[in-house]
């Protein structure tokens, strides 16, 4: 009998299967399982750490913003502004305007990243090591889940494959939220599936904690809701959701996640609605988007093995497990398709069940000894080619922002800097990381402002040279950093560059931006000094906020270090 716990006696009789139909069970934890797991973690760590010092933040603009938000959390822990946290946050954003993560994304990852900065220092490597931590935990939980459902050899193969796939490895080397969320979702799925199959009450509470962690890492974790509904109905029917432990678990999730999402709805609902309702494609294209993205994310070989595994799973898998895994796939597909904003990288959340089906095919489908050897050989070949690809993989990167930040810091003990170039959060990260006294302030939204991205709405704030000079005088701008070749989307950007060629401004240096993730390539950041600089004459610094119902307004006298020449 598969279901042995008393709490699960109400499951449908179809859940009972003959013992001889089960694949080989791994049984109790042993040295072989420990050795295989350690080998998987060692291989994954070597692949992820390769090139960890290369380049700065660049991926999708978001990466640098995640890093700056981690710096904010580290400073929050140091300063402990319990009396005025909102005022503190406004002031911090006015000084380092790259904190989209505070509301736009949930806070859990930033707590771990902030801790990494506190322990290791505010560096690019520290942020990447925070991602490594989640990647290794994800590999551990996926190993445990596949071992539970198949055996330790399939678990080792599938965990190594998951860690080494190029589409996953990209985010294991990038400071994005995909890997932290993937870990949380795999952990939640592990406990949920164990509860469905064994009925152990403690598993449902661990599920509640890990599912809450997922939804407090990134909103895409919402796919866990339809996954649990579909798989729960399959395994236990609607009565499963009336059990007291399930109701308690739902209550735990609500208590943990409701405060954040209530705040999001109150403050940031227009921007969230923009992403949900985004219409990047019409008609049937939206329903085929992730289907077309699958081969590029999985590779044709793994996708083919996964599909064959689905077709044959009735002969080798434990009862109901194929349905659970298909529920995982369908829940991801349905949830992500209904969300307007689409990117191929979101397929990462349903890669694990495809790997499960491929692993089951290679390790559990074949019965004859020579076929088992052939399956193992195919697994070794697939893992070997994936490992070779992982070893030669190089993440997208840029360099040059740290250099211009250091040069700026050498010119003065404190200053206001206007930045107009690509990846502004990258420059802001280094200005804060290299300035422990926090004596510099960066203006990013002085010429124009976006609502997260240009398609969401934008506004131009100045239009003429006179308005720019008035801005410099009121805000006490001493240094200006601009790109020399980046596309100019607003007339004010061109006006600024023309103004910088007048005698009142001195070029202090050009800093080449290089890398494989820069558009246009081979551009420079140019640092200028305003020779007519004086302390701010305005009383308030106003930051235009299109993502909120009001602007951020901070008195200049809250930055005393910037008030004297």
LINQUIGI-V608052 format. One record per residue. N is the residue number from 1. RES is the residue in three letters. OMEGA is omega in whole degrees, -180 to 180 (999 if undefined). Layout:
((N & RES & OMEGA) (N & RES & OMEGA))
//
This chain:
((1 & UNK & 179) (2 & UNK & -176) (3 & UNK & -174) (4 & UNK & -177) (5 & UNK & 179) (6 & UNK & -176) (7 & UNK & -175) (8 & UNK & -177) (9 & UNK & -178) (10 & UNK & 178) (11 & UNK & -177) (12 & UNK & 179) (13 & UNK & -180) (14 & UNK & 178) (15 & UNK & -178) (16 & UNK & -180) (17 & UNK & 180) (18 & UNK & -177) (19 & UNK & -178) (20 & UNK & 180) (21 & UNK & -178) (22 & UNK & 170) (23 & UNK & 179) (24 & UNK & 180) (25 & UNK & -177) (26 & UNK & 178) (27 & UNK & -178) (28 & UNK & 179) (29 & UNK & -178) (30 & UNK & -177) (31 & UNK & -180) (32 & UNK & 177) (33 & UNK & 179) (34 & UNK & -179) (35 & UNK & 180) (36 & UNK & 179) (37 & UNK & 179) (38 & UNK & 177) (39 & UNK & 178) (40 & UNK & -178) (41 & UNK & 179) (42 & UNK & 179) (43 & UNK & 180) (44 & UNK & -178) (45 & UNK & 180) (46 & UNK & -179) (47 & UNK & -177) (48 & UNK & -177) (49 & UNK & -179) (50 & UNK & 179) (51 & UNK & -175) (52 & UNK & -179) (53 & UNK & -175) (54 & UNK & 169) (55 & UNK & -179) (56 & UNK & -180) (57 & UNK & 180) (58 & UNK & -166) (59 & UNK & 167) (60 & UNK & -179) (61 & UNK & -175) (62 & UNK & -173) (63 & UNK & -179) (64 & UNK & 178) (65 & UNK & 174) (66 & UNK & -179) (67 & UNK & 179) (68 & UNK & 178) (69 & UNK & 174) (70 & UNK & 176) (71 & UNK & 178) (72 & UNK & -180) (73 & UNK & 178) (74 & UNK & 178) (75 & UNK & 178) (76 & UNK & 179) (77 & UNK & 179) (78 & UNK & -171) (79 & UNK & 179) (80 & UNK & -178) (81 & UNK & -173) (82 & UNK & -176) (83 & UNK & -176) (84 & UNK & -176) (85 & UNK & -180) (86 & UNK & 178) (87 & UNK & 178) (88 & UNK & -178) (89 & UNK & 177) (90 & UNK & -179) (91 & UNK & 179) (92 & UNK & 179) (93 & UNK & 178) (94 & UNK & -179) (95 & UNK & -178) (96 & UNK & -170) (97 & UNK & 177) (98 & UNK & -174) (99 & UNK & 180) (100 & UNK & -177) (101 & UNK & -175) (102 & UNK & 180) (103 & UNK & -174) (104 & UNK & 176) (105 & UNK & 179) (106 & UNK & -166) (107 & UNK & -166) (108 & UNK & -177) (109 & UNK & -177) (110 & UNK & 176) (111 & UNK & 178) (112 & UNK & 179) (113 & UNK & 177) (114 & UNK & 176) (115 & UNK & 178) (116 & UNK & 178) (117 & UNK & 179) (118 & UNK & -176) (119 & UNK & -172) (120 & UNK & -175) (121 & UNK & -177) (122 & UNK & -177) (123 & UNK & 175) (124 & UNK & -178) (125 & UNK & 180) (126 & UNK & 179) (127 & UNK & 180) (128 & UNK & 177) (129 & UNK & 175) (130 & UNK & 177) (131 & UNK & 178) (132 & UNK & 179) (133 & UNK & -180) (134 & UNK & 180) (135 & UNK & -180) (136 & UNK & 176) (137 & UNK & 177) (138 & UNK & 178) (139 & UNK & 179) (140 & UNK & -177) (141 & UNK & 177) (142 & UNK & 174) (143 & UNK & -178) (144 & UNK & -178) (145 & UNK & -179) (146 & UNK & 175) (147 & UNK & 179) (148 & UNK & -174) (149 & UNK & -177) (150 & UNK & 176) (151 & UNK & -173) (152 & UNK & 180) (153 & UNK & 175) (154 & UNK & 179) (155 & UNK & -180) (156 & UNK & 179) (157 & UNK & -175) (158 & UNK & 179) (159 & UNK & 177) (160 & UNK & 180) (161 & UNK & 179) (162 & UNK & -178) (163 & UNK & -172) (164 & UNK & 179) (165 & UNK & -179) (166 & UNK & -178) (167 & UNK & 176) (168 & UNK & -178) (169 & UNK & 177) (170 & UNK & -176) (171 & UNK & 171) (172 & UNK & 178) (173 & UNK & -173) (174 & UNK & -179) (175 & UNK & 176) (176 & UNK & -175) (177 & UNK & -175) (178 & UNK & -177) (179 & UNK & 174) (180 & UNK & 179) (181 & UNK & 180) (182 & UNK & 177) (183 & UNK & -179) (184 & UNK & -179) (185 & UNK & 177) (186 & UNK & 178) (187 & UNK & 178) (188 & UNK & -180) (189 & UNK & 178) (190 & UNK & -178) (191 & UNK & 179) (192 & UNK & -179) (193 & UNK & 177) (194 & UNK & 178) (195 & UNK & 179) (196 & UNK & -174) (197 & UNK & -174) (198 & UNK & 178) (199 & UNK & -180) (200 & UNK & -171) (201 & UNK & -178) (202 & UNK & -179) (203 & UNK & -178) (204 & UNK & 178) (205 & UNK & 173) (206 & UNK & 175) (207 & UNK & -179) (208 & UNK & -180) (209 & UNK & -178) (210 & UNK & 177) (211 & UNK & 176) (212 & UNK & 177) (213 & UNK & 178) (214 & UNK & -178) (215 & UNK & 174) (216 & UNK & 175) (217 & UNK & 177) (218 & UNK & -175) (219 & UNK & 180) (220 & UNK & 177) (221 & UNK & 179) (222 & UNK & 178) (223 & UNK & 179) (224 & UNK & -179) (225 & UNK & 177) (226 & UNK & 177) (227 & UNK & -180) (228 & UNK & 179) (229 & UNK & -177) (230 & UNK & -178) (231 & UNK & 177) (232 & UNK & 177) (233 & UNK & -180) (234 & UNK & -172) (235 & UNK & -174) (236 & UNK & -177) (237 & UNK & -175) (238 & UNK & 180) (239 & UNK & 177) (240 & UNK & -174) (241 & UNK & 177) (242 & UNK & 178) (243 & UNK & -174) (244 & UNK & -179) (245 & UNK & 177) (246 & UNK & 178) (247 & UNK & 176) (248 & UNK & 180) (249 & UNK & 177) (250 & UNK & 179) (251 & UNK & 178) (252 & UNK & 179) (253 & UNK & -178) (254 & UNK & -179) (255 & UNK & -176) (256 & UNK & -173) (257 & UNK & -175) (258 & UNK & -179) (259 & UNK & -179) (260 & UNK & -175) (261 & UNK & 172) (262 & UNK & 177) (263 & UNK & 179) (264 & UNK & -179) (265 & UNK & -177) (266 & UNK & -171) (267 & UNK & -165) (268 & UNK & -171) (269 & UNK & -178) (270 & UNK & 180) (271 & UNK & 177) (272 & UNK & 178) (273 & UNK & 179) (274 & UNK & 179) (275 & UNK & -177) (276 & UNK & -175) (277 & UNK & -178) (278 & UNK & -178) (279 & UNK & 179) (280 & UNK & 179) (281 & UNK & -175) (282 & UNK & 174) (283 & UNK & -177) (284 & UNK & -178) (285 & UNK & -179) (286 & UNK & -179) (287 & UNK & 179) (288 & UNK & -173) (289 & UNK & -176) (290 & UNK & 174) (291 & UNK & 178) (292 & UNK & -179) (293 & UNK & -175) (294 & UNK & -179) (295 & UNK & 180) (296 & UNK & -179) (297 & UNK & -179) (298 & UNK & -169) (299 & UNK & -175) (300 & UNK & -178) (301 & UNK & -179) (302 & UNK & 178) (303 & UNK & 179) (304 & UNK & 178) (305 & UNK & 179) (306 & UNK & 179) (307 & UNK & 176) (308 & UNK & 178) (309 & UNK & 177) (310 & UNK & -177) (311 & UNK & -176) (312 & UNK & -170) (313 & UNK & 178) (314 & UNK & -178) (315 & UNK & -176) (316 & UNK & -174) (317 & UNK & 173) (318 & UNK & -177) (319 & UNK & 177) (320 & UNK & -177) (321 & UNK & 175) (322 & UNK & 178) (323 & UNK & 178) (324 & UNK & -179) (325 & UNK & 176) (326 & UNK & 174) (327 & UNK & 177) (328 & UNK & -179) (329 & UNK & -177) (330 & UNK & 179) (331 & UNK & 177) (332 & UNK & -178) (333 & UNK & -177) (334 & UNK & -177) (335 & UNK & -176) (336 & UNK & 178) (337 & UNK & -180) (338 & UNK & 176) (339 & UNK & -175) (340 & UNK & -178) (341 & UNK & -175) (342 & UNK & 174) (343 & UNK & -179) (344 & UNK & -177) (345 & UNK & -178) (346 & UNK & 173) (347 & UNK & -177) (348 & UNK & -175) (349 & UNK & 177) (350 & UNK & 169) (351 & UNK & -177) (352 & UNK & -179) (353 & UNK & 175) (354 & UNK & 177) (355 & UNK & 176) (356 & UNK & -179) (357 & UNK & 178) (358 & UNK & -180) (359 & UNK & 178) (360 & UNK & 179) (361 & UNK & -174) (362 & UNK & -173) (363 & UNK & -174) (364 & UNK & -176) (365 & UNK & -173) (366 & UNK & -178) (367 & UNK & -178) (368 & UNK & -176) (369 & UNK & -176) (370 & UNK & 176) (371 & UNK & 175) (372 & UNK & 178) (373 & UNK & 179) (374 & UNK & 178) (375 & UNK & 178) (376 & UNK & 179) (377 & UNK & 178) (378 & UNK & 178) (379 & UNK & 179) (380 & UNK & -180) (381 & UNK & 180) (382 & UNK & 180) (383 & UNK & 179) (384 & UNK & 179) (385 & UNK & 178) (386 & UNK & 178) (387 & UNK & 178) (388 & UNK & 178) (389 & UNK & 179) (390 & UNK & -178) (391 & UNK & -179) (392 & UNK & -176) (393 & UNK & 176) (394 & UNK & -179) (395 & UNK & 173) (396 & UNK & -179) (397 & UNK & 169) (398 & UNK & 174) (399 & UNK & 175) (400 & UNK & -177) (401 & UNK & 179) (402 & UNK & -178) (403 & UNK & -179) (404 & UNK & 176) (405 & UNK & 179) (406 & UNK & 179) (407 & UNK & 179) (408 & UNK & -180) (409 & UNK & 179) (410 & UNK & -172) (411 & UNK & -174) (412 & UNK & 176) (413 & UNK & 177) (414 & UNK & -180) (415 & UNK & 170) (416 & UNK & -176) (417 & UNK & 172) (418 & UNK & -179) (419 & UNK & 175) (420 & UNK & -179) (421 & UNK & 179) (422 & UNK & 175) (423 & UNK & -178) (424 & UNK & -179) (425 & UNK & 177) (426 & UNK & 177) (427 & UNK & -179) (428 & UNK & 178) (429 & UNK & -177) (430 & UNK & 175) (431 & UNK & 177) (432 & UNK & -176) (433 & UNK & -177) (434 & UNK & -177) (435 & UNK & -176) (436 & UNK & 179) (437 & UNK & 180) (438 & UNK & -176) (439 & UNK & 179) (440 & UNK & 179) (441 & UNK & -178) (442 & UNK & 173) (443 & UNK & 179) (444 & UNK & -173) (445 & UNK & -180) (446 & UNK & -179) (447 & UNK & -175) (448 & UNK & 178) (449 & UNK & 175) (450 & UNK & 166) (451 & UNK & -175) (452 & UNK & 178) (453 & UNK & -173) (454 & UNK & -179) (455 & UNK & 179) (456 & UNK & -179) (457 & UNK & -180) (458 & UNK & 177) (459 & UNK & 176) (460 & UNK & -170) (461 & UNK & 176) (462 & UNK & -174) (463 & UNK & -174) (464 & UNK & 177) (465 & UNK & -180) (466 & UNK & 179) (467 & UNK & 178) (468 & UNK & 179) (469 & UNK & 175) (470 & UNK & 177) (471 & UNK & 179) (472 & UNK & -178) (473 & UNK & -177) (474 & UNK & -177) (475 & UNK & 176) (476 & UNK & -177) (477 & UNK & 179) (478 & UNK & -178) (479 & UNK & 178) (480 & UNK & 177) (481 & UNK & 180) (482 & UNK & 173) (483 & UNK & -177) (484 & UNK & -176) (485 & UNK & -178) (486 & UNK & 178) (487 & UNK & 180) (488 & UNK & -175) (489 & UNK & -178) (490 & UNK & 179) (491 & UNK & -180) (492 & UNK & 178) (493 & UNK & 177) (494 & UNK & 180) (495 & UNK & 179) (496 & UNK & -178) (497 & UNK & 175) (498 & UNK & -180) (499 & UNK & -178) (500 & UNK & 178) (501 & UNK & 180) (502 & UNK & -175) (503 & UNK & -178) (504 & UNK & -176) (505 & UNK & -176) (506 & UNK & 176) (507 & UNK & -179) (508 & UNK & 179) (509 & UNK & 175) (510 & UNK & -174) (511 & UNK & -176) (512 & UNK & 172) (513 & UNK & -178) (514 & UNK & 179) (515 & UNK & -178) (516 & UNK & -178) (517 & UNK & -175) (518 & UNK & 175) (519 & UNK & -6) (520 & UNK & 179) (521 & UNK & 174) (522 & UNK & 174) (523 & UNK & -179) (524 & UNK & 164) (525 & UNK & -177) (526 & UNK & -180) (527 & UNK & 178) (528 & UNK & 171) (529 & UNK & 175) (530 & UNK & -175) (531 & UNK & 179) (532 & UNK & -175) (533 & UNK & 174) (534 & UNK & 179) (535 & UNK & -178) (536 & UNK & 176) (537 & UNK & 179) (538 & UNK & 179) (539 & UNK & -176) (540 & UNK & 169) (541 & UNK & -178) (542 & UNK & 178) (543 & UNK & -179) (544 & UNK & -177) (545 & UNK & 177) (546 & UNK & -179) (547 & UNK & -180) (548 & UNK & -180) (549 & UNK & -179) (550 & UNK & 176) (551 & UNK & 173) (552 & UNK & -179) (553 & UNK & -177) (554 & UNK & 177) (555 & UNK & 179) (556 & UNK & -179) (557 & UNK & 172) (558 & UNK & 173) (559 & UNK & -172) (560 & UNK & -177) (561 & UNK & -178) (562 & UNK & -174) (563 & UNK & -179) (564 & UNK & -177) (565 & UNK & 999))
//
